[in-house]
Amino acid sequence: MSCSIGMSLVFRLGDVGFSLAAEDLLEIREEDPRELFSADASAAKLPFRDGAIPVVDLRRLFGVPDNPRADRAVRFLVLAGERGNWATPVDRVLGVHPASAFTRCPAPLLSRLPGPRPYGDVELWRDELLVRCDALWLEQCRRGI
Amino acid sequence: MPARDLSNRLVFFRNRDGAFALPLADVLAVVPLPKIRFLPLLPPQVLGMVVHDGEALPLLRLAAKDSPATVSAFAVICAVSWGRVALSADAVPRVPAPGQFATPGNSAAGENPGRHVLYDQAPYLLLDIERIVAELSRWDFRQPSPSGNQEV
């Protein structure tokens, strides 16, 4: 049994904090995005193991403003998906923390908004409200919504 | 002792968006303004989220355009059909006796949404919170990114 069960990764895009199950995380890589996004951002690939995996821009999916430091090396989360692995650039990784560090925070408004949406839950971590992500749901979102 | 009839009482307050009134029956609490937290893909009518009693509530923007920032010190927590929402207030809201304000053309506050109430010689826009939150559920996040809920 993986010791990451029940743990969550916390990361940041711009000023927005996110969390997702650590079980979905395969690796954290540091790459130069200029090489990955130089030609066609939608077709960006990240070398991974013996092949290349698609790069998904969560910043775009969540409407987070561009990072002015985007020309610097950034960290990529490599995540397990239903149709294979995929990667996404993030601004900061704030660690992997146990479930006890998070408090579920109901947000009835989110269920009232038209969907489907990339997220529907939030939680409190160190007095910060985080967007709770699900890797499989994000994978579907990037395809269809 | 018989319960007081609060149906004709209004709460008056000001914030960065203007001067507003709403039925006292819609107000659940007035609390020091909690930290405003920002989430992506929220409607432009939402300035941010505040955590109150363990729940993340939308802090509503009451003006169509960005207003000059003022320092709001309080949050007015209001009941809506599906939960609670928050409004910012620069000072403790006032709840005057019914004879101290005038609702032009109608004595029932809930029946003239979008109209002003005169109090202390100043007009206050009478809010219909249910109508405002109904707009939220019509906003499609796939529309161009709003300027709202990014900064206060």
Interface residues (C-beta under 8 A of the other chain):
Chain A: D15 V16 F62 G63 V64 P65 T103 C105 P106 A107 P108 L109 R112 L113 P114 R117 P118 Y119 V122 L124 D127 E128 L129 V131 I145
Chain B: K35 R37 F38 L39 P40 L41 L42 P43 V46 M49 V51 G54 E55 A56 L57 P58 W82 G83 R84 V85 V133 L136 S137 R138 W139 D140 F141 R142 S145 Q150
